[in-house]
Amino acid sequence: MQTSKLAVIIPCYNEELCISATVKRLLEVLDDLTIKNKITPDSYLYLIDDGSSDTTWEIIETLHTKTPDRVKAAKFVRNYGNQKALIAGLEGVRNLGCDCVVSIDADLQQDENSIEKFIDEYKNGYDVVLGVRNDRKTDSMFKKTTALMFYKLMNTFGVKIPVNHSDYRLVSKKALKIMEQYSERDLFLRGFFHDIGLKTTTVNFDVKPRFAGVSKFNFVRLLGLALNGITSYSIVPLRIISGLGFFMALFAFLIGVETVIEKLVFNNSPNGVATAIILLCFFGGLQIFCLGIIGEYVGQVYREVKSRPRYITEKELI
């Protein structure tokens, strides 16, 4: 395979403390890969400012001015979230042109040296190369637990993604062209790249401590990502609700039979006000929970049928 033009996309949200160092380091990685003749000299970085409220965009503009051919960028009018920023980056480099693209976080906790391994696997014929972290030593106990729950939940409901894979990956131009056909507003990228069925492999990497700033990805965002992934790629929860409905009806029928037998055979009128209240509260709560799950799917449909844009770009530096 001939030398490939690589684009690296970096979503940024309030990253003024680290973005300059990140760009400098990634340009060094591109230079090294160019010297090794693994990528072309016109490979570049594409940064997406996800509505930052600090000086992130001003810093990006300065970096672009210094090396306009190697540092390109886009700015959202407001904060749309990490997934929208990634989608904007993928669409942006597809329009600008590249053979393959790597997405990486702005804090460089994901080992940037693994990009070379991604390129090697791409040259071996893989269209999707997923970065999978070796461990979670840098995470707190709460974050480890919630992350493990996230992956178990996703895989239980049929959204097959490798454990400990985030959004550090390489995808080919072929994958970008397929993505163009997916117009859904809340595209779940981890599920999408598995769903399209292109030749896929994984690369393991170590996670480094964050050298500046704080993480913007918390439990609420992780829960929202999980709900979006499940409602986008699985109907298992709806089938569980159908099963619960059947067993609740069966349970009510059996209770009714038992009540009739007690009255006719033993001439007893069943007592138990407390039991009735407990059962009423339990099944009432269960029904509300099931309605909430159905509501998530209805909300997903509601957002899609309005066909609003995924994001609005205020500025672009190309």
C-alpha positions as a Markdown table, in Angstrom:
| # | Residue | x | y | z |
|---|---|---|---|---|
| 1 | Met | 0.0 | 0.0 | 0.0 |
| 2 | Gln | 1.3 | 3.4 | -0.9 |
| 3 | Thr | 2.0 | 6.2 | 1.6 |
| 4 | Ser | -1.2 | 7.5 | 3.1 |
| 5 | Lys | -2.5 | 11.0 | 3.8 |
| 6 | Leu | -3.5 | 11.1 | 7.5 |
| 7 | Ala | -5.8 | 13.5 | 9.3 |
| 8 | Val | -5.9 | 13.6 | 13.1 |
| 9 | Ile | -9.1 | 15.1 | 14.7 |
| 10 | Ile | -9.1 | 16.5 | 18.2 |
| 11 | Pro | -12.3 | 17.6 | 19.9 |
| 12 | Cys | -11.7 | 20.5 | 22.3 |
| 13 | Tyr | -13.8 | 21.9 | 25.1 |
| 14 | Asn | -12.2 | 24.4 | 27.4 |
| 15 | Glu | -8.7 | 23.0 | 26.8 |
| 16 | Glu | -6.7 | 26.3 | 27.0 |
| 17 | Leu | -4.2 | 24.7 | 29.4 |
| 18 | Cys | -3.2 | 21.9 | 27.2 |
| 19 | Ile | -4.1 | 22.5 | 23.6 |
| 20 | Ser | -0.8 | 24.2 | 22.6 |
| 21 | Ala | 1.3 | 21.3 | 24.0 |
| 22 | Thr | -1.0 | 18.8 | 22.4 |
| 23 | Val | -0.7 | 20.3 | 18.9 |
| 24 | Lys | 3.0 | 20.5 | 19.3 |
| 25 | Arg | 3.3 | 16.9 | 20.3 |
| 26 | Leu | 1.0 | 15.6 | 17.6 |
| 27 | Leu | 2.9 | 17.6 | 14.9 |
| 28 | Glu | 6.0 | 15.8 | 16.1 |
| 29 | Val | 4.3 | 12.5 | 15.7 |
| 30 | Leu | 3.3 | 13.4 | 12.2 |
| 31 | Asp | 6.9 | 14.5 | 11.4 |
| 32 | Asp | 8.2 | 11.2 | 12.7 |
| 33 | Leu | 5.7 | 9.2 | 10.6 |
| 34 | Thr | 6.6 | 11.2 | 7.6 |
| 35 | Ile | 10.3 | 10.6 | 8.0 |
| 36 | Lys | 9.5 | 6.8 | 8.2 |
| 37 | Asn | 7.5 | 7.2 | 5.0 |
| 38 | Lys | 4.3 | 5.9 | 6.6 |
| 39 | Ile | 2.3 | 9.1 | 5.9 |
| 40 | Thr | 2.5 | 11.9 | 3.3 |
| 41 | Pro | 4.0 | 15.3 | 4.2 |
| 42 | Asp | 0.6 | 17.0 | 3.7 |
| 43 | Ser | -1.0 | 15.1 | 6.6 |
| 44 | Tyr | -2.6 | 17.5 | 9.1 |
| 45 | Leu | -4.5 | 18.1 | 12.4 |
| 46 | Tyr | -8.1 | 19.1 | 12.5 |
| 47 | Leu | -9.3 | 20.6 | 15.8 |
| 48 | Ile | -13.0 | 21.1 | 16.7 |
| 49 | Asp | -13.8 | 23.7 | 19.3 |
| 50 | Asp | -17.0 | 22.5 | 21.0 |
| 51 | Gly | -18.2 | 25.9 | 22.1 |
| 52 | Ser | -15.4 | 26.6 | 24.6 |
| 53 | Ser | -15.9 | 29.5 | 27.0 |
| 54 | Asp | -12.2 | 30.0 | 27.6 |
| 55 | Thr | -9.4 | 31.0 | 25.2 |
| 56 | Thr | -9.2 | 27.7 | 23.4 |
| 57 | Trp | -10.3 | 29.1 | 20.1 |
| 58 | Glu | -7.9 | 32.1 | 20.2 |
| 59 | Ile | -5.0 | 29.6 | 20.8 |
| 60 | Ile | -6.2 | 27.5 | 17.9 |
| 61 | Glu | -6.3 | 30.5 | 15.7 |
| 62 | Thr | -2.7 | 31.4 | 16.6 |
| 63 | Leu | -1.6 | 27.8 | 15.9 |
| 64 | His | -3.3 | 27.9 | 12.5 |
| 65 | Thr | -1.7 | 31.1 | 11.6 |
| 66 | Lys | 1.8 | 29.6 | 12.3 |
| 67 | Thr | 1.2 | 26.5 | 10.3 |
| 68 | Pro | -2.0 | 26.9 | 8.2 |
| 69 | Asp | -1.4 | 23.8 | 6.1 |
| 70 | Arg | -0.9 | 21.5 | 9.1 |
| 71 | Val | -3.4 | 22.9 | 11.7 |
| 72 | Lys | -7.0 | 23.3 | 10.5 |
| 73 | Ala | -10.0 | 23.8 | 12.7 |
| 74 | Ala | -13.7 | 24.5 | 13.1 |
| 75 | Lys | -15.7 | 26.2 | 15.9 |
| 76 | Phe | -19.2 | 25.4 | 17.1 |
| 77 | Val | -21.6 | 28.2 | 18.0 |
| 78 | Arg | -22.2 | 26.4 | 21.3 |
| 79 | Asn | -21.4 | 23.3 | 23.1 |
| 80 | Tyr | -23.0 | 20.2 | 21.4 |
| 81 | Gly | -21.0 | 17.5 | 23.1 |
| 82 | Asn | -18.1 | 15.2 | 22.4 |
| 83 | Gln | -19.9 | 12.9 | 19.9 |
| 84 | Lys | -21.1 | 15.8 | 17.8 |
| 85 | Ala | -17.5 | 17.2 | 17.8 |
| 86 | Leu | -16.2 | 13.9 | 16.6 |
| 87 | Ile | -18.8 | 13.7 | 13.9 |
| 88 | Ala | -18.0 | 17.2 | 12.7 |
| 89 | Gly | -14.3 | 16.3 | 12.6 |
| 90 | Leu | -14.9 | 13.2 | 10.6 |
| 91 | Glu | -17.1 | 15.1 | 8.2 |
| 92 | Gly | -14.7 | 17.9 | 8.0 |
| 93 | Val | -11.7 | 15.8 | 7.0 |
| 94 | Arg | -13.8 | 13.8 | 4.6 |
| 95 | Asn | -14.5 | 17.1 | 2.7 |
| 96 | Leu | -10.9 | 18.3 | 3.0 |
| 97 | Gly | -9.5 | 14.9 | 1.8 |
| 98 | Cys | -7.5 | 12.2 | 3.5 |
| 99 | Asp | -6.9 | 8.4 | 3.2 |
| 100 | Cys | -7.5 | 7.7 | 6.8 |
| 101 | Val | -8.2 | 9.6 | 10.0 |
| 102 | Val | -7.4 | 9.1 | 13.7 |
| 103 | Ser | -9.5 | 10.7 | 16.5 |
| 104 | Ile | -7.8 | 11.4 | 19.8 |
| 105 | Asp | -8.6 | 13.4 | 23.0 |
| 106 | Ala | -7.1 | 16.8 | 23.5 |
| 107 | Asp | -5.5 | 15.9 | 26.8 |
| 108 | Leu | -3.3 | 13.2 | 25.2 |
| 109 | Gln | -4.1 | 10.7 | 27.9 |
| 110 | Gln | -4.4 | 8.2 | 25.1 |
| 111 | Asp | -0.9 | 7.3 | 24.0 |
| 112 | Glu | -0.2 | 9.2 | 20.8 |
| 113 | Asn | 2.7 | 6.9 | 19.9 |
| 114 | Ser | 0.0 | 4.2 | 19.2 |
| 115 | Ile | -0.9 | 6.2 | 16.0 |
| 116 | Glu | 2.0 | 4.4 | 14.3 |
| 117 | Lys | 0.5 | 1.0 | 15.2 |
| 118 | Phe | -2.9 | 2.2 | 13.8 |
| 119 | Ile | -1.2 | 3.1 | 10.5 |
| 120 | Asp | 0.5 | -0.2 | 10.4 |
| 121 | Glu | -2.8 | -2.1 | 10.8 |
| 122 | Tyr | -4.4 | 0.2 | 8.2 |
| 123 | Lys | -1.6 | -0.8 | 5.8 |
| 124 | Asn | -2.4 | -4.4 | 6.6 |
| 125 | Gly | -5.8 | -3.9 | 5.1 |
| 126 | Tyr | -8.0 | -2.9 | 8.1 |
| 127 | Asp | -10.5 | -0.2 | 7.6 |
| 128 | Val | -11.3 | 0.3 | 11.3 |
| 129 | Val | -8.6 | 0.1 | 14.0 |
| 130 | Leu | -10.0 | 0.4 | 17.5 |
| 131 | Gly | -7.8 | 1.7 | 20.4 |
| 132 | Val | -8.3 | -0.4 | 23.5 |
| 133 | Arg | -6.7 | 0.7 | 26.8 |
| 134 | Asn | -4.7 | -1.9 | 28.7 |
| 135 | Asp | -6.0 | -0.9 | 32.2 |
| 136 | Arg | -7.7 | 1.8 | 34.2 |
| 137 | Lys | -5.0 | 2.5 | 36.7 |
| 138 | Thr | -5.3 | 6.3 | 36.2 |
| 139 | Asp | -9.1 | 6.3 | 37.0 |
| 140 | Ser | -10.8 | 6.7 | 40.4 |
| 141 | Met | -12.7 | 3.7 | 41.8 |
| 142 | Phe | -16.0 | 5.4 | 40.9 |
| 143 | Lys | -14.9 | 6.0 | 37.3 |
| 144 | Lys | -13.7 | 2.4 | 37.0 |
| 145 | Thr | -17.0 | 1.0 | 38.3 |
| 146 | Thr | -19.2 | 3.2 | 36.2 |
| 147 | Ala | -17.1 | 2.6 | 33.0 |
| 148 | Leu | -17.3 | -1.2 | 33.6 |
| 149 | Met | -21.1 | -0.9 | 34.1 |
| 150 | Phe | -21.2 | 1.1 | 30.8 |
| 151 | Tyr | -19.6 | -1.7 | 28.8 |
| 152 | Lys | -21.5 | -4.5 | 30.5 |
| 153 | Leu | -24.8 | -2.7 | 29.9 |
| 154 | Met | -24.0 | -2.0 | 26.3 |
| 155 | Asn | -23.0 | -5.5 | 25.5 |
| 156 | Thr | -25.9 | -7.0 | 27.5 |
| 157 | Phe | -28.3 | -5.1 | 25.3 |
| 158 | Gly | -26.7 | -6.1 | 22.1 |
| 159 | Val | -24.5 | -3.0 | 21.4 |
| 160 | Lys | -21.3 | -4.9 | 20.7 |
| 161 | Ile | -18.3 | -2.7 | 21.5 |
| 162 | Pro | -14.9 | -3.9 | 22.9 |
| 163 | Val | -14.4 | -3.3 | 26.6 |
| 164 | Asn | -12.3 | -0.2 | 27.3 |
| 165 | His | -12.6 | 1.2 | 23.8 |
| 166 | Ser | -13.5 | 4.9 | 23.8 |
| 167 | Asp | -13.2 | 7.1 | 20.7 |
| 168 | Tyr | -9.5 | 6.6 | 20.0 |
| 169 | Arg | -9.5 | 4.9 | 16.6 |
| 170 | Leu | -8.5 | 5.0 | 13.0 |
| 171 | Val | -11.0 | 4.7 | 10.2 |
| 172 | Ser | -10.4 | 4.7 | 6.4 |
| 173 | Lys | -11.7 | 6.9 | 3.7 |
| 174 | Lys | -14.0 | 3.9 | 2.8 |
| 175 | Ala | -15.6 | 4.1 | 6.3 |
| 176 | Leu | -16.0 | 7.9 | 5.9 |
| 177 | Lys | -17.9 | 7.4 | 2.6 |
| 178 | Ile | -20.3 | 4.9 | 4.3 |
| 179 | Met | -20.8 | 7.3 | 7.2 |
| 180 | Glu | -22.0 | 9.9 | 4.7 |
| 181 | Gln | -25.1 | 7.7 | 4.1 |
| 182 | Tyr | -26.1 | 7.8 | 7.8 |
| 183 | Ser | -28.1 | 11.0 | 8.4 |
| 184 | Glu | -29.4 | 10.3 | 11.9 |
| 185 | Arg | -28.9 | 13.2 | 14.3 |
| 186 | Asp | -27.5 | 11.3 | 17.3 |
| 187 | Leu | -25.2 | 8.9 | 15.5 |
| 188 | Phe | -23.5 | 6.6 | 18.1 |
| 189 | Leu | -20.0 | 6.3 | 16.7 |
| 190 | Arg | -18.8 | 3.3 | 18.7 |
| 191 | Gly | -21.8 | 1.3 | 17.6 |
| 192 | Phe | -21.7 | 2.6 | 14.0 |
| 193 | Phe | -18.2 | 1.5 | 13.2 |
| 194 | His | -19.0 | -1.9 | 14.5 |
| 195 | Asp | -22.3 | -2.1 | 12.7 |
| 196 | Ile | -21.0 | -1.3 | 9.2 |
| 197 | Gly | -19.1 | -4.5 | 9.1 |
| 198 | Leu | -15.8 | -3.4 | 7.6 |
| 199 | Lys | -12.6 | -5.3 | 8.4 |
| 200 | Thr | -11.7 | -4.3 | 12.0 |
| 201 | Thr | -8.9 | -4.9 | 14.5 |
| 202 | Thr | -7.7 | -3.5 | 17.8 |
| 203 | Val | -4.6 | -1.9 | 19.1 |
| 204 | Asn | -3.9 | -1.9 | 22.9 |
| 205 | Phe | -2.4 | 1.2 | 24.5 |
| 206 | Asp | -1.6 | 2.7 | 27.9 |
| 207 | Val | -3.3 | 5.7 | 29.4 |
| 208 | Lys | -1.3 | 8.5 | 30.8 |
| 209 | Pro | -2.3 | 10.9 | 33.6 |
| 210 | Arg | -3.8 | 14.1 | 32.4 |
| 211 | Phe | -1.0 | 16.7 | 32.3 |
| 212 | Ala | -3.2 | 19.8 | 32.4 |
| 213 | Gly | -6.9 | 20.7 | 33.0 |
| 214 | Val | -9.7 | 18.5 | 34.1 |
| 215 | Ser | -11.8 | 15.9 | 32.4 |
| 216 | Lys | -15.1 | 17.1 | 31.0 |
| 217 | Phe | -16.6 | 13.5 | 30.8 |
| 218 | Asn | -18.6 | 12.7 | 33.9 |
| 219 | Phe | -21.1 | 10.1 | 35.0 |
| 220 | Val | -24.1 | 12.0 | 33.6 |
| 221 | Arg | -22.5 | 12.3 | 30.2 |
| 222 | Leu | -21.5 | 8.6 | 30.3 |
| 223 | Leu | -25.1 | 7.7 | 31.2 |
| 224 | Gly | -26.4 | 9.8 | 28.3 |
| 225 | Leu | -24.0 | 8.2 | 25.9 |
| 226 | Ala | -25.1 | 4.7 | 27.1 |
| 227 | Leu | -28.8 | 5.6 | 26.6 |
| 228 | Asn | -28.1 | 7.0 | 23.1 |
| 229 | Gly | -26.2 | 3.9 | 22.2 |
| 230 | Ile | -28.9 | 1.5 | 23.4 |
| 231 | Thr | -31.8 | 3.3 | 21.8 |
| 232 | Ser | -29.8 | 3.7 | 18.6 |
| 233 | Tyr | -28.7 | 0.0 | 18.2 |
| 234 | Ser | -30.9 | -2.2 | 20.4 |
| 235 | Ile | -34.6 | -3.0 | 21.0 |
| 236 | Val | -33.8 | -5.5 | 23.8 |
| 237 | Pro | -35.2 | -3.2 | 26.5 |
| 238 | Leu | -38.5 | -3.0 | 24.6 |
| 239 | Arg | -38.6 | -6.8 | 24.5 |
| 240 | Ile | -37.9 | -7.0 | 28.2 |
| 241 | Ile | -40.9 | -4.7 | 28.8 |
| 242 | Ser | -43.1 | -7.0 | 26.7 |
| 243 | Gly | -41.8 | -10.0 | 28.8 |
| 244 | Leu | -42.5 | -8.2 | 32.0 |
| 245 | Gly | -46.0 | -7.3 | 30.9 |
| 246 | Phe | -46.7 | -11.0 | 30.1 |
| 247 | Phe | -45.4 | -12.2 | 33.5 |
| 248 | Met | -47.3 | -9.4 | 35.4 |
| 249 | Ala | -50.5 | -10.5 | 33.7 |
| 250 | Leu | -49.8 | -14.2 | 34.5 |
| 251 | Phe | -49.1 | -13.2 | 38.1 |
| 252 | Ala | -52.4 | -11.3 | 38.4 |
| 253 | Phe | -54.2 | -14.2 | 36.9 |
| 254 | Leu | -52.8 | -16.7 | 39.4 |
| 255 | Ile | -53.6 | -14.4 | 42.3 |
| 256 | Gly | -57.1 | -14.1 | 41.0 |
| 257 | Val | -57.4 | -17.9 | 40.8 |
| 258 | Glu | -56.0 | -18.3 | 44.3 |
| 259 | Thr | -58.6 | -15.7 | 45.6 |
| 260 | Val | -61.5 | -17.5 | 44.0 |
| 261 | Ile | -60.4 | -20.8 | 45.4 |
| 262 | Glu | -60.1 | -19.4 | 48.9 |
| 263 | Lys | -63.6 | -17.9 | 48.7 |
| 264 | Leu | -65.4 | -20.9 | 47.3 |
| 265 | Val | -63.5 | -23.8 | 49.0 |
| 266 | Phe | -62.4 | -22.3 | 52.3 |
| 267 | Asn | -65.0 | -19.5 | 52.5 |
| 268 | Asn | -62.3 | -17.1 | 53.4 |
| 269 | Ser | -62.0 | -13.5 | 52.2 |
| 270 | Pro | -58.2 | -12.8 | 51.7 |
| 271 | Asn | -56.8 | -10.2 | 54.1 |
| 272 | Gly | -53.6 | -8.2 | 53.8 |
| 273 | Val | -53.9 | -4.5 | 53.3 |
| 274 | Ala | -50.2 | -4.0 | 53.7 |
| 275 | Thr | -49.4 | -6.6 | 51.1 |
| 276 | Ala | -51.8 | -5.0 | 48.7 |
| 277 | Ile | -50.2 | -1.6 | 49.2 |
| 278 | Ile | -46.7 | -3.0 | 48.7 |
| 279 | Leu | -47.7 | -4.8 | 45.5 |
| 280 | Leu | -49.5 | -1.7 | 44.3 |
| 281 | Cys | -46.4 | 0.4 | 44.9 |
| 282 | Phe | -44.1 | -2.2 | 43.3 |
| 283 | Phe | -46.1 | -2.6 | 40.1 |
| 284 | Gly | -46.8 | 1.1 | 39.9 |
| 285 | Gly | -43.1 | 1.9 | 40.1 |
| 286 | Leu | -42.4 | -0.9 | 37.6 |
| 287 | Gln | -44.9 | 0.6 | 35.1 |
| 288 | Ile | -43.4 | 4.1 | 35.5 |
| 289 | Phe | -39.9 | 2.6 | 34.9 |
| 290 | Cys | -41.1 | 0.8 | 31.8 |
| 291 | Leu | -42.8 | 4.0 | 30.5 |
| 292 | Gly | -39.5 | 5.8 | 31.0 |
| 293 | Ile | -37.7 | 3.3 | 28.8 |
| 294 | Ile | -40.3 | 3.6 | 26.1 |
| 295 | Gly | -40.1 | 7.4 | 26.5 |
| 296 | Glu | -36.3 | 7.2 | 25.7 |
| 297 | Tyr | -37.2 | 5.5 | 22.4 |
| 298 | Val | -40.0 | 7.9 | 21.6 |
| 299 | Gly | -37.6 | 10.8 | 22.4 |
| 300 | Gln | -35.0 | 9.3 | 20.0 |
| 301 | Val | -37.7 | 9.2 | 17.3 |
| 302 | Tyr | -38.9 | 12.7 | 18.1 |
| 303 | Arg | -35.4 | 14.1 | 17.7 |
| 304 | Glu | -34.8 | 12.4 | 14.4 |
| 305 | Val | -38.1 | 13.3 | 12.7 |
| 306 | Lys | -37.5 | 17.0 | 13.3 |
| 307 | Ser | -34.3 | 16.7 | 11.2 |
| 308 | Arg | -32.5 | 19.5 | 12.9 |
| 309 | Pro | -28.8 | 19.9 | 12.1 |
| 310 | Arg | -26.4 | 17.9 | 14.3 |
| 311 | Tyr | -24.3 | 21.1 | 14.9 |
| 312 | Ile | -23.8 | 24.6 | 13.6 |
| 313 | Thr | -20.3 | 25.8 | 12.7 |
| 314 | Glu | -19.5 | 29.4 | 13.4 |
| 315 | Lys | -16.0 | 29.5 | 12.0 |
| 316 | Glu | -13.7 | 27.2 | 10.0 |
| 317 | Leu | -9.9 | 27.5 | 9.4 |
| 318 | Ile | -8.8 | 25.5 | 6.4 |
